[in-house]
Amino acid sequence: MNYVITGDAGFIGAHLAGYLINRSHSATVVDNLFSGKKENLRYFFDNPRFYFVQESITDPGLLKSRIP
């Protein structure tokens, strides 16, 4: 199953992504990195079940254009 997580570069979001990926799920994460840090996600970038979108979730076209 693919999960969409917003605000993933923060502490809770990064741990949630790890939890899901370790259980063979996919995680599409959306974060504009306003307060989160990309380094919190460094463990996931080489994982094919991880897809990172650096955008604001407030962009109305985002869900249709960038999230699989």
Backbone hydrogen bonds, N-H to C=O, Kabsch-Sander energy under -0.5 kcal/mol:
donor,donor_aa,acceptor,acceptor_aa,energy
3,Y,1,M,-0.5
3,Y,26,S,-2.6
5,I,3,Y,-0.5
5,I,28,T,-2.6
7,G,30,V,-2.4
8,D,30,V,-0.6
10,G,7,G,-1.1
14,A,10,G,-2.2
15,H,11,F,-1.6
16,L,12,I,-2.4
17,A,13,G,-2.5
18,G,14,A,-2.0
19,Y,15,H,-2.3
20,L,16,L,-2.4
21,I,17,A,-2.7
22,N,18,G,-2.4
23,R,19,Y,-0.6
23,R,20,L,-0.9
24,S,21,I,-1.7
25,H,20,L,-2.3
26,S,1,M,-2.5
27,A,49,R,-3.1
28,T,3,Y,-3.3
29,V,27,A,-0.6
29,V,51,Y,-3.1
30,V,5,I,-2.8
31,D,53,V,-2.1
37,K,9,A,-1.8
40,N,37,K,-1.7
41,L,38,K,-1.9
42,R,39,E,-1.1
44,F,41,L,-2.3
45,F,41,L,-0.7
47,N,44,F,-2.1
50,F,47,N,-1.8
51,Y,27,A,-2.5
53,V,29,V,-3.0
54,Q,52,F,-0.5
55,E,53,V,-1.4
59,D,56,S,-1.8
62,L,59,D,-1.3
65,S,61,G,-2.1
66,R,62,L,-2.6
67,I,62,L,-0.9
